[in-house]
Amino acid sequence: TGTLLSFDHGFTFSFSHNDDENGPGYKMSVTADNDSVTIKHSGQSRYTVTVREGTRSECSYETSYGDLLLGFTAKKIEAYNDERGAYISLSYDIDSGGSLLSKNEMTIKTREII
């Protein structure tokens, strides 16, 4: 369960997850604005990164063990919202020090629950 806020050129979806069995929870928000997506994550680890399709962005991934500089390269971004809800699809690579760490895909679909 989360919150969807719409504005002139995009939207923000935010949610939190608490997992008492596997450790502390986290909060996350994803904002789609024109041609970019910003991901904010807080909890035991924290980061904020803004990605644009075809470009590489860097962020500091903060953990209790120290910080790690990560690069995010967005391969594909698709985002829209309408009266039925919102949709974000993001395909991206994560690297550190020039070495590929992972290839990722994230899809978020929202709809109003009455």
Secondary structure, 3 states (H helix, E strand, C coil): CEEEEEECCEEEEEEEECCCCCCCCEEEEEEEECCEEEEEEECCCEEEEEEEECCEEEEEEEECCEEEEEEEEEEEEEEEEECCEEEEEEEEEEEECCEEEEEEEEEEECCCCC
